[in-house]
Amino acid sequence: MSSPPIAGPPSGPVDVPPVVAAFAGGGAVTPVWRNGLGGLTFRVGDQYVKWSPATSPGPDLRVEADRLRWASPWARVPRVVGQGADEHGSWLVTEALPGWSPVDPRRPVTPEIAARAIGRGLRSLHDAAPVAGCPFDWGVPMRLAKADRRIAAGMSPAEWWPEHRGLDVERARAKLGSPPEIDRLVVCHGDACVPNTLIDDAGSFAGHVDLGSLGVADRWADLAVAAWSMDWNFGPGHDGLVYEAYGVAPDPVRIAYSRLLWDLT
């Protein structure tokens, strides 16, 4: 049984949406990323244009624009240039940050470099962004509500990662009914997987991208998935380096809960 699709650079031809072509004004348009929900990201000069079709169930790009603007005083995130929508889809234009994704095939890095950059980058965000002033929520109650909506719509364990497919939907939801006590509330990235941390020429953390789910939650909501994503992109055996670089010992109970919650939401 296969794993859920992982986002990555597009393979094969990509149709450039008219709004992206118009934004380029005849200049070069380079498709750089495709998510699992039909969304595309293009490089246009020194900027990126993220585009989501109207039929996509992906995140609202207006929501991401709001979060990027809020986070910019405390975190290394792209500056928002523009955002809009029409009957065909929505788009978000941001300035490029220096650095590149650890999964960029043109500039491969070792798992150790990626893991340490991810851990240190998360620690910098969690320490700097003020929980008290954050208007965005990514906590367990709101995410359980999302899980319940997905369950009501007919979610199947076949959509989950293999480690959770031994559960049926009812048992999985029951396991989420008793979350562990909060360790430390922080402003979480919300999608802290390997591709969403940028690194610089020295292999150090350079910035965060794709913050459409940024919000206040326990830090393990980020940490557990960031370390888990090392398995998806580099194979097993590197997750401990993420925790080490962050400066925390692995917490098996909170890790297990956060990963199951991720799968159901």
N, C-alpha and C positions, 0 to 999 in steps of 0.2 A: 504494500500500500504506500502510495507516494506521500510526500510531505506537502503542506500548503505551498503555493507558488511564492518564490522570493522575488522581490523587486530587483531590477538590474538594468544595465544598459540595453537598449533595444537591439534585437537581432533582426536583420532584414529591413526592407524599406519602411519608412514611416510617413504617413500623410501629415503634412504640416497644416494645422488649422488656419483658416483665413485670417483670424485676428492676430496670430503669431507672425504670419507672413507680412501682414500690414505693419506690425510693430517693427519688423526688421527693415522695412523700407527698401527692399531690394538687396540688402546685405545678406551675409551668410547666416544660415540657420542650421544649427547642429543639434540633433536629438541626442540627449545624454542619459535619460532615465525613463523607465516605464514602471509604474507601480502595479500592484496586483488588481487594481480596480478600474483600469482604463485610463488613468491619468498619465500625462507626459510632461517632461521638463526639457526645455531647449536652451542652448547657449546662443545668445545673440550679442556679439561684441563682448563687452565687459559686464553683461547682465544676464540673468536667467529669467526665463518666462515659464512658469508652471501653469499648465492648462488641464482642466478637468471637464470632461464632457457632461452635458446636462443629464445624461442617463446614468452617470456614475454614482454609486453610493458612497463615494469617498468623502473626505472632510471638506467642509465649506471653506473655500480659500479666503473669504472675508474674515473668518474666524482666525485663520493663521496670520493674516495681515495684522489683526488687532494684537495678537500675542507677540509677534515680532516687534511691533512698535513698543509694547509695554516692556519687553525684556531687554531692549537695546541698551539702557543705561547700565545694566549689571552683567550682561553676557555678550560674548562674541557671536553675534547673529547677523544675518544679512539685513541691510537697510532696505526698507520697502520703498520702491519707486512708484508703483501704481498697482491698482487692483480694479477689476470690473467683471461684468457678467452680461450675457445676452441669452437668447433662446437656445443657442448651441452649446454653451458651457460657460465656465468662469476661468479667470486667469489672475495670476499674481506675478508682478515683475519686481525683482530684487537685484541689488548690486552683488556682483561676485565677491566672495571673501577670498583672501589669499589661502592657498592650500588645496588639498584634494582629498577625495574619499579613499579610505584604505582598501576598498575593493575596486578601484579604478584599474582596469587591466593594463593601462599604459604605464602605470607607475606602481607596480606591486610592492607591497611591504610585507614584512614578516608578521606572523600572528602576535609575537611578543610586542612589537612596536605598536600595532593596532590596539591591543588590549590595554597597554599602559596609557596610551593617549585617551582612550575611552574612559578609563577609571579616573584619570586626573581631570579630564574635561567635565565629567559629571560632578566631581567634588567641587570644582570651581563654581559651577552653576548653583549647586545646592547650598554652598556657603555664602554666595553673594546676593542672590535674588531674595528680596524680603517677603516672607510668608504673610506678614501682617498687611502688606500693601497690595497683595496679588488678588485681582478680582476673578481669577479663573480657578475652577475646581476640577480635580482629576481623582477625587477620593473614591473609596470603595462604594458608598451608597449610590452615587450617580452612575458608576460603572456597572453595578449590579442591575440597575434599572435598564441599562443598555443590554445587558445579557438577557434579561427577561424579555425584552422586545425581540431579540434574535431567536430566543427559544420559541416564543409565540409564533414567529414567522416560519418555524420549521427547521431550525438549525440542526445539523447532523454531526456526530463525532467524526465523520469522514473529513470534516473541515479542519480538524485539530491536528496538532503535532503528534507524532506516533506515541509519545510517552503518556498521552491522555486518552488514547482510543480504547483502552480497556474499561473505561467508564461509560455508562450511558448518560444521557442528558440529565436525567433526574438525579442520579448520584453525583454527577459533577456539580450541579447547582446546589445540592445539599452540602457538599464540601465547602462551598463558598459562603454558606450561611453563617459561619462562625469565624470571622477573620481574626488573625492574631492581633494582639495589642500593638498600637502604633509605636514604632521605634523612634523615629524622628520625622516630624512634618517638615517638608521642604517644598520649593517650587520645582516640580519635576519637569523634565523634558517632554515626556509623554510618548516618545517613540525613539528611545535611546539605543537603537540597534547600530551595528557596525557602520553602515553606509552614511549614517547621519552625524558622524563625528568627522571633522576635517583635520588633517595633519599637515605640518609644514615640512620644509626641506630637511629639517633636523629630526623629523619623526615625532615631534612634540604636538600636543593639542593645539589646533588653530581656530576652531570654531564649531558651532552647532548649526544644523539645518533641519528643515521639516519639523517645525514646532507647532503644528496644528492642534495638538492635544495638550500643550503645556498647561500646567495647573498644579494646585496644591495637593499633595498626597504624601504618604509615607515614602521615604527614600528607597525602600526595597521595591516599590513598583517600577522604578527606573533600573535599579541595580540588577535585579533578578533577570530582567529581559535583556539588558545590555550584555551581561555575561553569557546568557543563553544564546544570543545571536552570534557569539564567537563560534559556537558549534555549527550554526547554519552556514557561515561564510568560510571558516577555516578548518572545520572538523573538531572533534572533541579534544579536551586536554588543556585548554587555554583559559577557561573561565576564571580560575583562581587568580590569574594575573590582573584581571579587572578589579576584583575586590582588594587585592594587595595594593594596586596603584591608587585606589580610592582611599585606602586606609581603614579597612574594616574586615573583620573575620566573617566568613560565610555563615549565614543563618538559615539552616535547611528548612525550617518551618515557614519562615517568611518567603523564602525563595520558591518553595513549592506552591504556596498560596498565590503569589504574584504571577507565576507562570500559568497556572490554571485560569486565573481571572483574565489574563491576557488572551488565552485561547478562546474564551467564551465571549470576549468583547471585541 
